[in-house]
Amino acid sequence: MFAYLDAGTGSLIVAALAGGIAGVAVLFRLYWNRFLGLFSKNRREKAKAISEDLVPQNPDELK
């Protein structure tokens, strides 16, 4: 099988990997304190504060 990979293909693969890693890092940050909040009230409060910072509760804040 003949395959041709030009320079753009390599940068596309690198960009996709970087985006995937960034997405996993954000999910990890969102859910790590929530997971630890199952065991500690302090962590539960911290998880709530972090999620309020990252996700606006008021739809008017998006405008």
C-alpha positions in Angstrom: 0.0 0.0 0.0 1.4 3.4 -1.0 0.8 6.3 1.4 1.8 9.9 1.0 2.2 12.1 4.1 3.0 15.7 3.4 4.2 18.3 6.0 0.7 19.4 6.8 -0.3 15.9 7.9 2.4 15.9 10.6 1.3 19.2 12.0 -2.3 18.1 12.0 -1.5 15.1 14.0 0.6 17.1 16.5 -2.3 19.7 16.8 -4.8 16.9 17.4 -2.7 15.3 20.1 -2.1 18.7 21.8 -5.8 19.4 21.8 -6.6 16.0 23.2 -4.1 16.4 26.0 -5.4 19.9 26.8 -9.0 18.5 26.9 -8.0 15.7 29.3 -6.2 18.2 31.5 -9.3 20.4 31.8 -11.5 17.4 32.6 -9.0 16.2 35.2 -9.0 19.7 36.8 -12.8 19.8 36.9 -13.4 16.4 38.3 -10.4 15.8 40.6 -11.7 17.9 43.4 -15.2 16.6 42.9 -13.9 13.1 43.3 -12.0 14.0 46.4 -15.1 15.8 47.7 -16.7 12.4 48.3 -14.3 12.0 51.2 -13.8 15.6 52.5 -16.2 18.6 53.0 -13.3 21.0 52.4 -12.6 19.5 49.0 -16.4 19.5 48.2 -16.4 23.3 48.8 -13.3 23.8 46.7 -14.7 21.8 43.8 -17.9 23.9 43.9 -15.8 27.1 43.8 -13.6 25.9 40.9 -16.7 24.8 38.8 -18.3 28.2 39.4 -15.1 29.9 38.1 -15.0 27.7 35.0 -18.7 27.4 34.2 -20.8 30.6 34.6 -24.1 29.9 36.5 -25.8 33.0 34.9 -26.5 32.7 31.2 -26.2 36.5 30.9 -22.5 36.2 31.8 -21.9 34.6 28.4 -22.8 37.8 26.5 
